Amino acid sequence: MALGPVPATPTPLLHEIPPDTGGRPAVAERAWPSSRSAYFALSIIILATFLNFFDSTVFGMLAQRIKIDFGLTDEQLGFLGGPANIIFYVFVGIPLARLADIYPRKYVLAGGIAVIGGITALGGLAQTFWQFVSTRMFVGAGSSAHAPASYSLLADAFPPKKITRAFALLQLGFIGGTTLGVFLGGQLIGMVSSWPDSHWLGLTIHNWQWLLIWVGVPGFFVSLLFLLVKEPPRAPPSTDAGEVPEQAGLGRRMLTFTGLDAAKAIHARGRVYYPLFAGLALSATETFGLQFWRTPFMIRTYGWDEARIGTVMAPMLLVASLLGVFLGGFFVEWLAKRYKDANVRAATILFGMVTICSIISPLMPTGESSLAVMSLGAMFGLAGAVPQNAAIQRVAPNAMRGQVTAIYLFMFTFFGAMGSFVVGSVAQRVIGVEADLWKALVLTASVLLPMATFFMYLGIRPYREEVERLEAQAALR
């Protein structure tokens, strides 16, 4: 799936449950920011999300050229495409998400997009494999706070009746970034492919590296736009928030930045969270692996170039993505009329559809048919992202929603980033023939995605019981 899953369900979130009044008259209904300020914030977040996915998509389109010009093996290319992005995420992802829980989220978002833009541009000056790895490491660090801070800000900017629409619109950033990244990336690669290498201050800049410089610069402008966003007031913490006591010492407060309290909250409801985490991790490994390797796959299997890939794939992905947004919301709402566990139940069904498409697409006889099935899988994957994240937002304690979301997205990001390396390792060490990359894609999909679907299925009953517990708790207040 690609995306950072986004919630789209009319079911109230935990932060919408009013605090216990202890028998006193209920306080006035919460005042929400104006629609104008809420939608302005959403617009800037969509733009930043667009740049994040545009960067990663264009980088994936460059994969085969990076391999050739830097003399990399498939395993090294896979490492550059994935694990290099999450090395710093391991150390700073959860602490940065904690910043989104205690500081104005617009500043966290502004800093993150500025880092992403600057480091992406520096990748255009990289001279060695390890310099390239270093730039992707810092890009991953800058990206780590984007989703938690965005989700948290939007959940406090839009009232319950509008939150579904807001998160659905947020998908425009993903859709635009991935589809335009494929199309414009392919066209730009074709444009610069005839350029000679540049030499500047002793550096050799390959023609395709100019794309990284161009992609990185807009991040600075979006960073400034975040400063114009009006920070919405936070919802009051729920009774089971698990906040750090006010008298706690410095050491105890520092531990909150490691995600300790959020991890405890997750472990306390392990039957609910662990199947969801496992299913997400396995599916992300395969899905991101396919996304990174699809351009080398098309080049090696069908002999296409990047411009042709982008021209054919972009409209397919655009239609699939738009259908996926509609399908995800409609399917979950339809199931919600019958089942309290609609979010996890829907995700399980959609995971199964992604499994079928991912196994079949590399086996298709033509490039067009392969991309068509691949796009169909992307549609089901995007639709499945809606209930996945909605499930977590539904049960996460409000006061640490940012960190719980960050841990959940860490599983998505970490294992998704490992996907390119896993596929590259299987291609190099198991298959052993560069032209047979398709076999590695089929093998990994056949192993990982059925397991992901099974784990998601195991989470249906515990999730339903947790929703019933929260509803009963709310009824007593």
Residue pairs with C-beta under 8 A, 6 or more apart in sequence:
1 283
1 284
1 287
1 354
1 381
1 382
1 384
1 385
1 388
1 412
2 53
2 174
2 178
2 287
2 288
2 291
2 381
2 382
2 385
2 416
3 53
3 171
3 174
3 382
3 385
4 147
4 174
4 385
4 389
4 409
4 412
5 384
5 385
5 386
5 388
5 389
5 390
5 412
6 151
6 167
6 168
6 170
6 171
6 385
6 386
6 389
7 13
7 151
7 163
7 164
7 167
7 386
7 389
7 390
7 393
7 394
8 164
8 167
8 168
8 325
8 328
8 329
8 332
8 386
8 387
8 390
9 164
9 329
9 332
9 333
9 336
9 342
9 343
9 386
9 387
9 390
9 394
10 160
10 161
10 164
10 333
10 336
11 336
11 343
11 390
11 394
11 467
12 160
13 155
13 160
13 163
13 393
13 394
13 398
14 238
14 393
14 394
14 395
14 396
14 397
14 398
14 401
14 470
15 155
15 156
15 235
15 238
15 398
15 401
16 160
16 235
17 238
17 470
17 473
17 474
17 477
18 26
18 27
18 477
19 236
19 237
19 238
19 239
19 477
20 239
20 477
21 27
21 477
30 235
32 38
32 157
32 158
32 159
32 232
33 157
33 230
33 232
33 233
37 157
37 229
37 230
37 232
38 157
38 158
38 162
38 166
38 232
40 228
40 229
40 230
41 106
41 153
41 154
41 157
41 229
41 230
41 232
42 154
42 157
42 158
42 166
42 169
42 170
44 109
44 222
44 225
44 226
44 228
44 229
45 109
45 150
45 153
45 154
45 170
45 173
46 169
46 170
46 172
46 173
46 176
47 173
47 222
47 225
48 109
48 113
48 146
48 150
48 173
48 222
48 226
49 146
49 150
49 170
49 173
49 174
49 177
50 172
50 173
50 174
50 176
50 177
50 180
51 113
51 116
51 117
51 177
51 215
51 218
51 219
51 222
52 113
52 116
52 143
52 146
52 173
52 177
53 173
53 174
53 176
53 177
53 178
53 181
54 176
54 177
54 178
54 180
54 181
54 215
55 116
55 120
55 139
55 177
55 181
55 215
55 216
56 177
56 181
57 177
57 178
57 181
57 182
57 185
58 181
58 184
58 185
58 188
58 211
58 212
58 215
59 81
59 212
60 81
60 291
60 292
60 294
60 295
61 181
61 182
61 185
61 186
61 189
61 295
61 306
61 309
61 310
62 185
62 189
62 208
62 211
62 212
63 77
63 81
63 292
63 293
63 295
63 296
64 295
64 296
64 299
64 306
65 189
65 206
65 208
65 306
66 72
66 77
66 80
66 132
66 208
67 74
67 77
67 296
69 206
69 208
70 128
70 129
70 132
72 80
72 129
73 424
73 428
74 424
74 425
74 427
74 428
74 434
74 437
75 421
75 424
75 425
75 428
75 429
76 129
76 424
77 296
77 420
77 424
78 289
78 292
78 293
78 420
78 421
78 422
78 423
78 424
78 425
79 133
79 420
79 421
79 424
80 129
80 132
80 133
80 136
81 292
81 420
81 421
81 424
82 288
82 289
82 292
82 416
82 417
82 418
82 419
82 420
82 421
83 417
83 418
83 420
83 421
84 132
84 133
84 136
84 137
84 140
85 136
85 137
85 139
85 140
85 143
85 413
85 417
86 140
86 413
86 414
86 417
86 418
87 137
87 140
88 137
88 138
88 140
88 141
88 144
89 140
89 141
89 143
89 144
89 410
89 413
89 414
89 417
90 414
92 141
92 144
93 141
93 144
93 145
93 406
93 410
93 413
94 257
94 258
94 259
94 262
94 403
94 406
94 407
94 410
95 257
95 258
95 259
96 108
96 112
96 141
96 144
96 145
96 148
96 406
97 144
97 145
97 148
97 149
97 259
97 402
97 403
97 405
97 406
98 256
98 257
98 259
98 402
98 403
99 108
99 145
99 149
100 108
100 145
100 148
100 149
100 152
100 153
100 402
100 406
101 152
101 399
101 400
101 401
101 402
101 403
104 231
105 149
105 150
105 152
105 153
105 231
106 153
106 226
106 227
106 229
106 231
107 226
107 227
108 145
108 149
109 145
109 146
109 149
109 150
109 153
109 226
109 229
110 223
110 224
110 226
110 227
111 142
111 145
111 223
112 142
112 143
112 144
112 145
112 146
112 149
113 142
113 146
113 219
113 222
113 223
113 226
114 142
114 219
114 220
114 223
115 138
115 139
115 141
115 142
116 139
116 142
116 143
116 216
116 219
117 216
117 217
117 218
117 219
117 220
117 222
117 223
118 216
118 219
118 220
119 135
119 138
119 139
119 142
119 216
120 135
120 139
120 212
120 215
120 216
120 219
121 212
121 213
121 215
121 216
121 217
122 135
122 216
123 132
123 135
123 136
123 139
123 209
123 212
123 216
124 205
124 209
124 210
124 211
124 212
124 213
124 216
125 203
125 205
125 209
125 213
126 132
126 134
126 135
126 209
127 203
127 204
140 413
140 417
143 413
144 406
144 413
147 405
147 406
147 409
148 402
148 403
148 405
148 406
148 409
149 402
150 170
151 389
151 393
151 401
151 402
151 405
152 401
152 402
152 405
153 229
153 231
153 232
154 163
154 166
154 167
154 170
155 163
155 235
155 393
155 401
156 232
156 233
156 234
156 235
157 166
157 232
158 165
158 166
164 329
168 325
168 329
171 321
171 325
171 382
174 321
174 382
175 318
175 321
175 322
175 325
178 317
178 321
179 314
179 315
179 317
179 318
179 321
180 314
182 309
182 310
182 313
182 314
182 317
183 310
183 311
183 313
183 314
184 310
185 211
185 306
185 310
186 306
186 307
186 308
186 309
186 310
186 311
186 313
186 314
187 307
187 310
187 311
188 211
188 214
189 208
189 211
189 306
189 307
189 310
190 305
190 306
190 307
192 207
192 208
192 210
192 211
193 207
193 208
194 207
195 207
195 210
196 207
197 204
197 205
197 206
197 207
198 204
198 205
198 207
198 210
199 205
235 398
236 398
237 243
237 397
237 398
237 399
238 397
238 398
238 399
240 397
241 397
241 398
241 399
241 400
242 261
242 264
242 265
242 397
242 399
242 400
243 399
244 252
244 253
244 256
244 261
245 252
255 261
259 403
259 406
259 407
261 400
261 403
262 400
262 403
262 404
262 406
262 407
263 407
265 396
265 397
265 400
265 404
266 273
266 404
266 407
269 395
269 466
271 462
272 395
272 459
272 462
272 463
272 465
272 466
273 392
273 408
274 459
275 455
275 456
275 458
275 459
275 462
276 344
276 388
276 391
276 392
276 408
276 455
276 456
276 459
276 463
277 408
277 411
278 452
278 455
279 347
279 351
279 452
279 453
279 454
279 455
279 456
279 459
280 388
280 408
280 411
280 412
280 415
280 452
281 411
281 412
281 414
281 415
281 452
282 415
282 448
282 449
282 451
282 452
282 455
283 351
283 354
283 381
283 448
283 449
283 452
283 453
284 411
284 412
284 413
284 415
284 416
284 419
285 415
285 416
285 418
285 419
285 422
285 444
285 448
286 358
286 419
286 444
286 445
286 448
286 449
286 452
287 354
287 358
287 381
287 416
287 419
288 416
288 417
288 419
288 420
289 419
289 420
289 422
289 423
289 441
289 444
290 358
290 361
290 374
290 419
290 423
290 441
290 445
291 419
292 419
292 420
292 423
293 420
293 423
293 424
293 427
293 437
293 440
293 441
294 309
294 313
294 374
295 306
295 309
296 437
297 362
297 437
297 438
297 441
298 304
298 309
298 367
298 370
298 371
299 305
299 306
299 309
300 434
300 435
300 437
301 362
301 367
301 370
301 435
301 437
301 438
302 366
302 367
302 370
304 367
309 371
312 367
312 368
312 371
313 371
313 374
313 375
316 371
316 372
316 374
316 375
317 375
317 378
319 375
320 375
320 376
320 378
320 379
320 382
321 378
321 379
321 382
323 379
323 383
324 378
324 379
324 380
324 381
324 382
324 383
325 382
325 383
325 386
327 379
327 380
327 383
328 346
328 350
328 382
328 383
328 384
328 385
328 386
328 387
329 386
331 346
331 349
331 350
331 383
331 387
332 342
332 343
332 346
332 386
332 387
332 390
333 342
335 342
335 345
335 346
336 342
339 345
339 464
340 464
340 467
340 468
341 460
341 461
341 463
341 464
341 467
342 387
343 387
343 388
343 390
343 391
343 394
343 463
344 387
344 391
344 456
344 459
344 460
344 463
344 464
345 387
345 460
346 384
346 386
346 387
347 384
347 387
347 388
347 391
347 456
348 453
348 456
348 457
348 459
348 460
350 380
350 381
350 383
350 384
350 387
351 384
351 449
351 452
351 453
351 456
352 453
353 377
353 380
354 377
354 380
354 381
354 384
354 449
355 445
355 449
355 450
355 452
355 453
356 377
357 373
357 374
357 376
357 377
357 380
358 377
358 441
358 445
358 449
359 442
359 445
359 446
359 449
360 373
361 370
361 371
361 373
361 374
361 377
361 441
362 370
362 438
362 439
362 441
362 442
362 445
363 438
363 442
364 370
364 372
364 373
389 405
389 408
391 463
392 404
392 405
392 408
393 401
393 405
394 467
394 470
395 463
395 466
395 467
395 470
396 404
396 405
397 404
419 444
422 444
423 440
423 441
423 444
424 440
426 440
426 443
426 444
427 434
427 436
427 437
427 439
427 440
430 440
430 443
431 437
431 439
431 440
431 443
